[in-house]
Amino acid sequence: MKLMSLQSQQLTGITGVARISRNTQALLERVGHGDIVILDQVDIDRATADALVRAGVTAVVNAAASVSGRYPNLGPEILLAADVTLIDEVGEDVFGRVKDGAKVRIDEGAIYQGENLIAQGTEQTPESIADLLIEAKAGMAAQLEAFAANAIEYMKRERTLLLDGVGIPEIRTNMAGKHVLVVTASPNTAVELKKLRKYISDFHPVLIGVDGGADAILAAGHKPKMIVGDPEKMAAKTLQCGAEVVIPADIDGHAPGLERLQDLALGAVTFPAAGTNEDLALLLAHDKDASLIVTVGMHTALTELLDRGRGSAASTFLIRMRVSNKLVEASAVLRLYKARISWWVVMLLVLAAAAAIVVALVVSDVSGTYAHLIATWWNDLVAWVRGLF
């Protein structure tokens, strides 16, 4: 028994609790710190990788290829940059061999339960992922063609919404002529909000939190004026902060998360439309006559658009085209915005300068001369005032 215990202590690799599912979205809702995630997702995208990093997972085991070569997806690089071990192409048999919640070990691309080998894959490195992404760039032409076709289809389906605003709900939040800050959850959101603190203090923009972005606003010491997204993805105290809640709904009217609001005795406005929650928040701000829309946590470079998937990429592209005359990213605001100087700061500088002059006169050799001159001016002023009466 002691020999077996010693052998188990000498086992190398990473050990953790397995969280396993073919449904990646459902899996993300229950992963936690130190877990080993087992999923089946071709081309891990940025959103999935960001969620896994935020959850603090130790390793990701993918039954499929994390970079298939269709396009240079961003997820694998994000995982590796956060020191998350990534094992690729272990095969679908792993789903029949590992139970959710079981303790597993990863060592050099192999997955073990105890000393039993469960599956074998390829452990990716920053160098191997970089090589795969170079090859994947060749697949972008086909992805662009599919993206263009899907954008046309989306335009046909949602043209009245995009062009005329038909279907945009009435809300009580006033944005007319104001700056609007639309915040989504990302690894950089907290840092960007901290850097924008002076801008927020000077301009008092309308703060809109999208899904986890609403929690980030509250955590940064601000209060969202509006929340857009699924209430199931937000903390109860965020939903109860007094912000107006807008829930994106399916075309048939079903609004995910509405039941949670009802349990909290809160009301909401539903917004039936296709597109991501971020897209609908931008559309709301534009339709309600915001003078400027600043985004925090959103990234829409070409690769990132393709990384979203065809449907959401089309809506993001077209809605951004619709609101482009008002839209800037937080990074641009940080580069261009110069903080206003408060009047009391200017007054403090003037007083400090006056005090320095007085001190200099007092300690200088000519202080007596200046004092005599000031006394003469004062006597002349008093005499002039007396002459008036």
C-alpha positions in Angstrom: 0.0 0.0 0.0 2.8 2.4 0.8 4.5 1.5 -2.5 1.3 2.3 -4.4 0.9 5.6 -2.6 4.5 6.6 -3.4 4.0 5.8 -7.1 0.8 7.9 -7.2 2.7 10.8 -5.7 5.3 10.6 -8.4 2.9 10.8 -11.2 3.7 13.8 -13.4 1.5 16.2 -15.3 -1.6 18.3 -14.5 -4.4 17.0 -12.3 -7.9 18.4 -12.1 -11.6 17.8 -12.1 -13.0 17.0 -15.6 -15.8 19.1 -17.0 -17.0 17.4 -20.1 -19.7 18.2 -22.7 -20.2 18.4 -26.4 -22.3 21.5 -25.9 -19.7 24.2 -25.4 -22.1 26.9 -24.3 -23.6 24.7 -21.6 -20.1 23.7 -20.5 -19.0 27.3 -20.0 -21.8 27.9 -17.5 -20.4 25.4 -15.0 -16.6 25.4 -15.3 -14.5 26.7 -12.5 -11.0 27.4 -11.3 -8.6 24.5 -11.8 -10.9 22.4 -13.9 -9.8 20.4 -16.9 -12.3 21.1 -19.7 -13.1 18.4 -22.3 -15.0 19.7 -25.3 -15.6 19.0 -29.0 -15.2 22.3 -30.9 -13.6 22.8 -34.3 -11.8 26.1 -34.3 -12.0 27.4 -30.8 -13.0 31.1 -31.1 -12.0 34.1 -29.0 -15.3 34.3 -27.0 -14.9 30.7 -25.9 -11.3 31.1 -25.0 -11.9 34.3 -23.1 -14.7 32.6 -21.0 -12.4 29.7 -20.2 -9.6 32.0 -19.1 -11.9 34.0 -16.9 -13.1 30.8 -15.3 -9.5 29.9 -14.5 -9.4 26.5 -16.1 -6.1 24.6 -16.0 -6.3 22.7 -19.3 -8.5 22.3 -22.4 -8.8 18.9 -24.1 -10.4 19.1 -27.5 -11.8 16.1 -29.3 -11.5 18.0 -32.6 -8.9 20.3 -34.1 -8.6 23.7 -32.3 -7.3 25.1 -35.6 -8.8 23.4 -38.6 -7.3 25.6 -41.3 -10.5 27.2 -42.4 -9.4 30.6 -41.1 -6.9 31.9 -38.5 -9.1 31.7 -35.4 -8.0 33.4 -32.2 -9.0 31.1 -29.4 -5.9 28.8 -29.1 -3.4 31.7 -28.9 -5.5 33.2 -26.1 -5.5 30.0 -24.1 -1.8 29.4 -24.5 -1.0 33.1 -23.6 -2.9 32.5 -20.3 -0.8 29.3 -19.6 -3.8 27.0 -20.2 -2.6 23.6 -21.5 -4.3 22.8 -24.9 -4.5 19.1 -26.1 -5.9 18.6 -29.6 -7.7 15.8 -31.5 -8.0 13.2 -28.8 -11.0 11.7 -30.6 -14.7 11.4 -29.7 -14.2 8.2 -27.7 -13.1 10.4 -24.8 -16.8 11.2 -24.2 -17.6 7.6 -23.4 -14.5 7.1 -21.2 -14.6 10.1 -18.9 -17.5 11.1 -16.6 -18.2 14.7 -15.7 -16.6 15.4 -12.3 -14.0 12.6 -12.4 -10.4 13.4 -11.5 -8.1 13.2 -14.5 -4.5 13.8 -15.2 -2.8 15.2 -18.3 0.8 14.5 -19.2 2.5 15.2 -22.6 -0.7 15.0 -24.6 -2.1 12.0 -22.8 -5.2 11.9 -20.6 -5.2 9.5 -17.6 -7.5 8.4 -14.8 -5.1 7.3 -12.2 -2.5 5.3 -14.2 -5.0 4.3 -16.9 -4.6 5.9 -20.3 -7.9 7.3 -21.5 -7.0 9.2 -24.6 -4.0 10.5 -26.5 -3.8 13.8 -28.4 -1.4 16.5 -29.5 -0.2 19.1 -26.9 -0.1 22.4 -28.7 2.6 25.0 -28.1 2.8 28.7 -29.1 5.1 27.7 -32.0 2.8 24.9 -33.3 -0.3 27.1 -33.1 1.6 29.9 -35.0 2.5 27.5 -37.8 -1.1 26.3 -38.0 -2.4 29.9 -38.2 0.0 30.7 -41.0 -1.5 27.8 -43.0 -5.0 28.8 -42.0 -4.7 32.2 -43.7 -5.0 30.4 -47.0 -8.6 29.4 -46.0 -9.8 33.0 -45.6 -10.9 33.4 -49.2 -13.6 30.8 -48.8 -14.7 32.2 -45.5 -14.9 35.7 -46.9 -17.2 34.5 -49.7 -19.4 32.7 -47.2 -19.4 35.9 -45.0 -20.5 38.1 -48.0 -23.3 35.7 -48.9 -24.5 35.6 -45.3 -24.4 39.4 -45.0 -26.6 39.8 -48.0 -29.1 37.2 -46.6 -29.1 39.1 -43.2 -29.7 42.4 -45.0 -32.7 41.0 -46.8 -34.2 39.5 -43.6 -33.6 42.5 -41.4 -33.6 45.4 -43.9 -36.5 47.2 -42.2 -34.8 47.1 -38.8 -31.4 48.3 -40.2 -32.8 51.0 -42.5 -35.9 52.2 -40.8 -35.6 51.1 -37.2 -38.8 49.0 -37.4 -38.9 46.7 -34.3 -36.7 48.7 -32.1 -38.5 49.0 -28.7 -39.4 52.1 -26.8 -37.3 52.7 -23.8 -37.3 55.2 -20.9 -33.5 55.8 -20.9 -32.8 59.2 -22.5 -29.7 59.1 -24.7 -30.5 62.0 -27.1 -27.5 64.2 -27.6 -25.4 62.3 -25.0 -22.3 60.2 -25.1 -23.1 56.5 -24.6 -20.6 53.9 -23.3 -21.4 50.3 -24.3 -19.5 47.8 -22.2 -19.1 44.1 -22.8 -17.1 41.5 -20.8 -13.6 40.8 -22.0 -10.1 40.3 -20.4 -9.4 44.0 -20.9 -12.7 45.5 -19.8 -11.7 46.3 -16.2 -8.5 47.9 -17.3 -10.2 50.0 -20.0 -12.9 51.2 -17.5 -10.2 52.2 -15.0 -8.5 54.3 -17.7 -11.8 55.9 -18.7 -12.6 57.0 -15.2 -11.8 60.7 -15.9 -13.7 60.6 -19.2 -16.7 59.2 -17.4 -16.4 61.8 -14.7 -16.2 64.7 -17.2 -18.9 63.7 -19.7 -21.2 61.5 -17.6 -22.0 59.1 -20.5 -25.0 56.8 -20.4 -23.5 53.5 -19.3 -24.9 50.4 -21.1 -23.8 47.0 -19.8 -24.1 44.0 -22.2 -24.3 40.7 -20.4 -21.2 40.4 -18.1 -20.3 44.0 -19.0 -23.0 45.2 -16.6 -21.3 43.4 -13.8 -18.0 45.0 -14.9 -19.5 48.5 -14.7 -20.7 47.9 -11.2 -17.4 46.4 -10.1 -15.6 49.5 -11.5 -17.6 51.7 -9.1 -20.1 53.0 -11.7 -23.8 52.3 -12.2 -25.2 51.1 -15.5 -28.2 53.1 -16.8 -29.3 50.2 -19.1 -28.6 46.5 -19.2 -28.9 44.5 -22.5 -28.6 40.8 -22.5 -29.5 37.5 -20.8 -30.3 38.1 -17.1 -29.0 34.5 -16.4 -25.5 35.8 -17.2 -25.5 38.6 -14.6 -25.4 38.9 -10.9 -28.6 39.6 -9.0 -27.3 42.8 -7.5 -26.5 44.1 -11.0 -30.0 43.4 -12.1 -31.4 45.1 -9.0 -29.2 48.3 -9.3 -32.1 50.2 -10.9 -31.0 50.1 -14.5 -33.5 49.6 -17.3 -33.3 46.0 -18.6 -33.6 45.1 -22.3 -33.7 41.4 -23.1 -32.9 40.3 -26.7 -35.6 37.9 -27.8 -36.0 35.3 -30.5 -38.1 36.1 -33.5 -40.9 34.0 -32.1 -40.9 36.3 -28.9 -39.2 33.9 -26.5 -36.9 35.9 -24.2 -34.2 33.9 -22.5 -33.8 34.9 -18.8 -37.1 36.6 -18.5 -38.1 34.1 -15.8 -35.2 35.2 -13.6 -36.3 38.8 -13.7 -39.8 37.8 -12.8 -38.4 35.9 -9.8 -36.6 39.1 -8.7 -39.8 41.1 -9.2 -38.3 43.2 -12.0 -39.6 44.3 -15.3 -37.9 44.3 -18.7 -38.3 45.4 -22.3 -37.9 42.7 -25.0 -36.1 43.3 -28.3 -37.0 40.5 -30.8 -34.3 40.6 -33.5 -31.4 38.6 -35.0 -27.9 39.6 -34.0 -25.7 39.6 -31.0 -26.5 41.4 -27.8 -23.7 43.9 -28.4 -25.1 44.6 -31.9 -28.6 45.3 -30.5 -27.2 47.6 -27.8 -25.4 49.7 -30.5 -28.6 49.8 -32.5 -30.5 51.0 -29.5 -28.0 53.8 -28.8 -28.0 54.9 -32.4 -31.8 54.9 -32.8 -32.2 56.9 -29.6 -30.0 59.7 -31.0 -26.8 59.3 -29.0 -24.2 61.8 -30.1 -21.3 59.4 -29.6 -21.1 55.7 -28.9 -17.9 54.4 -27.2 -17.4 50.7 -27.1 -15.5 48.9 -24.3 -14.4 45.2 -24.7 -15.5 44.9 -28.3 -13.1 43.9 -31.1 -14.1 43.8 -34.7 -11.0 43.3 -36.9 -11.6 41.1 -39.9 -10.2 38.0 -38.2 -12.3 38.6 -35.2 -15.5 39.0 -37.3 -14.8 35.7 -39.0 -14.1 34.2 -35.5 -17.6 35.0 -34.4 -19.3 32.6 -36.8 -21.2 33.4 -40.0 -24.5 34.6 -38.6 -23.3 36.9 -35.8 -20.5 38.2 -38.1 -23.0 39.4 -40.7 -25.1 41.3 -38.1 -22.0 42.8 -36.5 -20.7 44.0 -39.8 -23.9 45.6 -41.0 -24.9 47.2 -37.7 -21.5 48.7 -37.4 -21.9 50.1 -40.9 -25.2 51.5 -39.8 -23.8 53.3 -36.7 -20.3 54.0 -38.0 -20.7 57.8 -38.0 -21.1 57.8 -34.2 -18.9 54.8 -33.2 -15.5 54.8 -31.6 -13.6 52.3 -29.5 -12.3 53.0 -26.0 -8.7 52.8 -27.2 -9.3 55.8 -29.5 -10.9 57.8 -26.8 -8.0 57.1 -24.5 -5.5 58.3 -27.2 -7.5 61.5 -28.1 -9.2 62.6 -25.0 -7.5 65.2 -22.8 -8.9 65.5 -19.3 -10.5 68.8 -18.4 -8.7 70.9 -15.7 -11.0 71.8 -12.9 -11.4 75.5 -11.9 -10.3 74.7 -8.3 -7.1 73.2 -9.6 -6.3 76.4 -11.5 -7.2 78.5 -8.4 -4.9 76.4 -6.3 -2.0 77.0 -8.7 -2.6 80.7 -8.7 -2.6 80.8 -4.8 0.5 78.7 -4.7 2.2 81.1 -7.1 1.1 84.1 -5.1 2.4 82.6 -1.9 5.7 81.8 -3.5 6.1 85.5 -4.7 5.2 86.8 -1.2 7.8 84.4 0.4 10.4 85.5 -2.1 9.8 89.2 -1.3 10.0 88.6 2.4 13.3 86.8 2.4 14.9 89.1 -0.3 17.0 92.2 0.3 14.5 94.4 -1.5 11.6 93.4 0.6 11.7 96.6 2.6 11.6 98.7 -0.6 8.6 96.8 -1.9 6.8 97.1 1.5 7.4 100.9 1.5 6.1 101.2 -2.0 3.0 99.2 -1.2 2.4 101.4 1.9 2.7 104.5 -0.2 0.2 103.2 -2.7 -2.2 102.3 0.1 -1.9 105.8 1.7 -2.6 107.4 -1.7 -5.7 105.2 -2.2 -7.0 106.2 1.3 -6.4 109.9 0.6 -8.2 109.7 -2.8 -11.2 107.9 -1.2 -11.5 110.6 1.6 -11.3 113.3 -1.1 -14.5 112.0 -2.6 -16.5 112.9 0.5 
